[in-house]
Amino acid sequence: MKLLVRNLDRTLDEDTLRKMFEAFGQIQSCTIVMDPKSGVSKGFGFVEMPVPGEAKAAMKQLNGTVVSDLTMRVKKAE
């Protein structure tokens, strides 16, 4: 299941994001979307988790979590 993670601090790196989701299960991929011109994070990313139950648990527990003074939003990617 692919999850969209929004409202991320622009200094958050993929390793940190991966570790937050690994607490709920196996991670297939973890990507923070970067601006190609500036090389700075656009403030959102995607996490893919192969087990739907683990992905749903991560989504439920991490949505609304405050990270670096920003409220992270997690939902299923469309």
VEXNU-340906 format. One record per atom (N, C-alpha, C): residue in three letters; x, y, z. Coordinates in pm, whole numbers, plus 50000, padded with zeros to 5 digits. Layout:
! VEXNU-340906
ALAXYZ/...
! end
This chain:
! VEXNU-340906
MET500854988350000/MET500005000050000/MET500905012450000/LYS500595021749912/LYS501365034049902/LYS500675045049982/LEU501445051550070/LEU500905062050155/LEU501495075550116/LEU500665085650116/LEU501085099350093/LEU501295105850230/VAL502465111450250/VAL502795117950378/VAL502995132750348/ARG502135141150405/ARG502165155550375/ARG502505163750499/ASN502805176350474/ASN503105186050578/ASN504365182250657/LEU505405178450583/LEU506685174850646/LEU507585187050655/ASP508365187450761/ASP509385197850774/ASP510365196150657/ARG510745206950596/ARG511605206350477/ARG513015201350507/THR513365200350636/THR514685195250672/THR514645180350706/LEU513455174450711/LEU513315160150744/LEU513905151750632/ASP514725141750667/ASP515315133250563/ASP514595119850553/GLU514885112550445/GLU514205099850419/GLU514495089550527/ASP515705089650584/ASP516045080150690/ASP515135081850811/THR514925094250850/THR514065097150965/THR512625092950938/LEU512145096250818/LEU510785092450780/LEU510635077250779/ARG511605070350722/ARG511595055550717/ARG511515049650857/LYS512295054750949/LYS512315049551086/LYS510965051251155/MET510285062351127/MET508965064551187/MET507975053751141/PHE508045049951015/PHE507105040050961/PHE507545025750989/GLU508845023251004/GLU509355009851033/GLU508835004551165/ALA508445013351254/ALA507885009051383/ALA506595001051362/PHE505975002251244/PHE504704995551216/PHE504844983651123/GLY506024981851063/GLY506214970350974/GLY507254972850866/GLN507224964050769/GLN508194964150661/GLN507954975850565/ILE509044982250522/ILE508964993350427/ILE509524988650294/GLN508754990450189/GLN509204986950054/GLN510004998449994/SER509515010750012/SER510245022549966/SER509805034750047/CYS510695044650048/CYS510425057050121/CYS511095068250042/THR510305077949998/THR510825088649915/THR510255102049959/ILE511125111949976/ILE510685125649998/ILE510845132849865/VAL509815139849822/VAL509835146749693/VAL510655159649707/MET511635161049617/MET512545172449620/MET512295181649501/ASP512495194549522/ASP512415204249413/ASP513675202549328/PRO513525199849198/PRO514705197349116/PRO515645209349101/LYS515125221349109/LYS515965233249092/LYS516735236649219/SER516035236749333/SER516685240849457/SER517275229149535/GLY516775216849510/GLY517245205249585/GLY516665204549726/VAL515675212949754/VAL515035213449886/VAL513745205249882/SER513415199049994/SER512195191250005/SER510965199749974/LYS509985193549909/LYS508715200449882/LYS507735198849998/GLY508145191550102/GLY507305190250221/GLY506345178550218/PHE506535169350122/PHE505715157250121/PHE506515145650063/GLY505995133650084/GLY506685121950033/GLY505755109950029/PHE506325098549993/PHE505565086149980/PHE506285074950054/VAL505495066550120/VAL506015054650186/VAL505205042950135/GLU505885032550086/GLU505205020450041/GLU505445009350140/MET504345003150184/MET504404991950278/MET503664980250216/PRO504344968650202/PRO503744957250132/PRO502584950450204/VAL502504951950336/VAL501434945450412/VAL500354955950444/PRO499164954450385/PRO498104964550404/PRO497754967250550/GLY497714957150633/GLY497374959150774/GLY498394967750846/GLU499664965750814/GLU500714973950875/GLU500624988350825/ALA500334989950696/ALA500195003350639/ALA499025010750703/LYS497915003850722/LYS496745010150784/LYS497035014150927/ALA497775005551000/ALA498135008851139/ALA499035021151143/ALA500005021651052/ALA500905033251045/ALA500125045851012/MET499205044750916/MET498395056150875/MET497575061350994/LYS496945052151065/LYS496085055851177/LYS496885062351291/GLN498045056551322/GLN498825061451435/GLN499645074051403/LEU500135075351280/LEU501005086551248/LEU500285098851195/ASN499075097051141/ASN498315108551094/ASN498005117751212/GLY498365130451199/GLY498135139951307/GLY499295141251404/THR500355133451384/THR501525134251470/THR502265147351444/VAL502695153951549/VAL503455166351534/VAL504935162951528/VAL505555167051416/VAL506985164851394/VAL507595178351357/SER508545182951436/SER509195195951412/SER508165207251401/ASP507215207351493/ASP506165217651501/ASP505175217551385/LEU505175207151303/LEU504215205851194/LEU503385193251215/THR502095194151187/THR501205182551202/THR501235174451073/MET501855162851081/MET502005154050965/MET500655147950927/ARG500395147150798/ARG499155140950749/ARG499525128750666/VAL498875117550698/VAL499155105050628/VAL497845099450575/LYS497825096150446/LYS496635089850387/LYS497075080750274/LYS496155072450230/LYS496445063550119/LYS496635071849992/ALA497705068949919/ALA497975076249795/ALA496975071849689/GLU496515081149610/GLU495525078249504/GLU496235074849374/
! end
